[in-house]
Structure formats: structure tokens, C-alpha cells
Amino acid sequence: MNSTLNVENLPTAIPLFPLPNCLLLPNGNLTLNIFEPRYINMTEDAIASNRLIGMIQPKKTNKKENALYNIGCLGKITHFSELKNQKYLIELSGLCRYKMINNKLINQGYLLANVAYTGYYSDLTVNNKEISSVLRKEFISSLKSYFNSENIKADWKIVEKAPSSLLVNSLAQSCPFNNEEKQMLLESKDINSLVENMIALFKISAAGDIKNIN
């Protein structure tokens, strides 16, 4: 269990940081450059409080209002640096996914949301469970095909020795998947589902553009 948070003291009201094409997973890490005044306010309020921020993705719609997905990930500011012009560089550590119930704009200019963690308490458990050897082998194989298609070089000796959870989380967050794909990864039931979804995305990307094939 996370040493600073448990089921009983998870906050039900959290500041939201809507950011498209940005994925934070439980046990993952994310570095963010904070420069907008409203999010500077959010960062300073979080630092002065419990250092917790809820990452969430906006939906791409034709409507004027900014619709949000209702599943996001709570992150804790583990490191921060104050830069010039009151900007911040922060590092978030992913803790637990949540479902947004509602949100409102507060005077500081950012959104404050009421959230529930039902169904995601297992995110707080330190999970060292490895995926099956068969699934890991398929994951590495599809990853190699994807990297080859994108002309990305990798030290495969290091990749193949990396713990599954670390490897999967870091690649899920860093690969250039689109909004919908990243949301699908975030909402994966467990690490096995996450791996299966990533394999599917790697295979689709490696196959190239098939839209014009009749």
C-alpha cells in the first residue's frame, strides 16, 4: 500500500489538470512544465496542501464547452522547481485512478472536482506481479515491430531485462498514442489488459496506414 495514502484518506475533492494526449498511470511518473496562470495557482495551492493533482484528458468534440473524460489519475507532486517568471517544473507520481462525479470552476481559475475511487483501490497496492512469459514475449515482439516502423532505436538487452510493470507503464505514457488510445490504456482493467491493448496498438501502428485500402 502506498505509504502516504490509503483507501480511508483518499481526497474526494481534487484540483483538475486537463491535458490532451497526456497519460499518467498508477505507479507512473510524469514531468510537467507549468506556465499558465490558472495552473500556477493550482500548483501553488497543491504544494501548500497535500501536493495532489488529478490528471484528466479533455474530449475532442465539436461543441464549444470543454468536455472531459470521467476517468483520470490522481498524482502527487514528488519534486518541483520554481523557474523564471513564476513558472514551475513538477514531477507527478501516479497514485490511483478515479471517476469524476462533477466539477466546478473556482476563483483561482482552475477546476475543482468531486471524485470517487470505487473500483480502483487496487491501484494503491504495490504490484510486483509479472505478466505471463507468453504475453511478455508477444509484447516485446510487437514493440520491436513498432519501433522498427517508427525508426526508433533501443537497447533490447536492457528492455528485455526491465520489470514488466516499469516497462509497460513507461511505454504507455511515452508512446505517441492519440487521446482516445491513451484513455483506453488508462481504463484498462489491470496490467494484463493494459499489455493486450498496447500490443494491439503496436500492431496497428506497425502495419501502417490502411485507410485507403479497398
N, C-alpha and C positions, 0 to 999 in steps of 0.2 A: 504494500500500500504506500502511496506517496507520503513522504514524511511530514509534509506540512498541511495536506488536505485529506479529508476522508469524507465519506458519504454525509455525515452529520453536519459538517461545516462548509459544504459547498455553497457559495453565494447564489441566491436566487435572483438578484438584480446585478447586472454586469454592464459595463460600457461596451459598445459595439464598435468594431473597426471593419466596415465593409470594404473589401478589396477584391476586385475581379482577378481571376486567374491566379489566385494565391491560395495555397493549401497548407494548413497546419494540422498535423496528426498528433494524437496522443503519443507521447514519448519522442516526438519530433522536435526539431529546433528551427527557428525562423528568424532571420535578421531583417529589420525594417528601418528605413530611413524616414523619420517623421518630420514633416516640414509645414503641413497645412495648419493654420492657427487653431482650428477646432480639435485637431488630433494632437497638437502640442498640449492643449488644455487637458485632453483625455489622458495623455501620457503623464503629465504632471500630477493630475488627480490620482491616477493609479499608483504612481510611485509614492505619493503621500499616504496611500491607503494600504490595500492588500497586494498591490502590483499585478492585479488580474485584469485581463482584457479578453473579450470574446471576438475571435476572428470569425468572419462570415462573408459569403460571396453574394454580390448583387446578381439578380437575374437579368438576362438580356431580353428586354421586351420592347414593344413599340409604344408603350404607354409612357407618359411624361414622369409619373412618380417612380421613384427608385424602389422596385420590389426586391425583396431579399429572399434567399433560400431560408428555410426554417431550421436547418441543421447546421451548426457551426462547432467550433472547438475552443474551449477555454484555454488561454495561455497565461503563463506567469512570466513577468519581466525578470529575467535572471541576471542580466547585465545591461547597463545603459551608459551612454556617453553623451554629454551635452556639447554640441558643436557650435560653430559660429552662428550668429543671428538667431539664437534660441532654438536651434534645430536639435533633434535627438537621433541617436543611433541606438536602437534597442534590440535585444535578443530575447525572443519568446521561447519558452519551453512548453510544449503541448501537454495538457493535463487530462482533459476529459471532454467528450463531445456533449452537446446539449441540444435541446429543442427549444426554439424561441416561441414564447407564448404571445407576447406583444412587445412593442417598443414605443418610445416617445422621444421627441427632441427636447433636450434640456437647455437651460440658459447658457451653458458653456459651449453650445454649438454642436455637440455630438449626441448620438443616440444612446439611451439607456434602455436595456431590455429586461423583461422578466423571463426567466428560463427554467426549464426542468431537465433533470439528468436521468430520468427514468429510462431504463434500458441500456444505459451507458456506464453504469457503475464499475463494470469490469475494466474500463479504461484506466482506472486508478490503480489497478493491480499490476505490479511489476511482472511482466510476462516474458520469461526467457524460453518459452516453448519454441522449438524449431519446427518449421514446416516439414512435411514428409520429404524424403530424399527424392522421390519421383517428381513431386511438384517443384521442388527447388531446381532439379535438373532441367525441367521444362522452362522454368523461369529464366535461368541463365542462358539457355539456348535461344529463347525468344528475345532476350536482352541483347545478345550478340548480333542477331539479325537486325534488330532495331538500330543498334549503334553503327553497324555497317551501312545501313541505308541512310543514316544521318552523317556519315563520315566522322564519327566520334571515336577517338582512340581511348583505350582503357588498359590498365594493368590487370589482366584477367587472373593472375595469381592472387592478387590482393582481393579482387572481387569475390573469387570463389572461396576465400577463407573467411570473409566477413560474416558476422552473425546475421541470420535471416531477417530479424526484426529491424536491425540497423540498416541493412542493405535495402530492404523493401521500403521502409519509411523515407529514407533519404532520396531514393529514386522517385518515389511517388510525388514528393514535394518539388523536386528539381527538374523533372522532365517537363517539356513544354506542352502539356495537355491543355485542352481548352476548358472553359468554365464548367460545361456540363460533364466532361470527363472527370475533372477534379472533384466535382461534387459527388459523382458516382463512387469514386475511390474513398472519399470521406465517409460515405454512408455504408461502406462495405461492412458486413456483419462482424467479421473477425479477420485475422491475418491471412487465413487460407482464402477467404473470399476476396480479400484485397489483392492477393497474389494472382488469383484466377482472372480478376478484372484487368490487372496490369498486363498479364500475358496476352489477353485479347486485344488490348490497346497496342501493345508492341507489334503484334502480328498484323493488325490493320495498317499501322504506320509503315511497317517494313514492306507491305505489299504495294504501297504507293497509291496514287490517285486512281480509283476505279470508277469514278462518277461518269466518265464519258464512254465506258464500255457498254455496248448494247447486248 
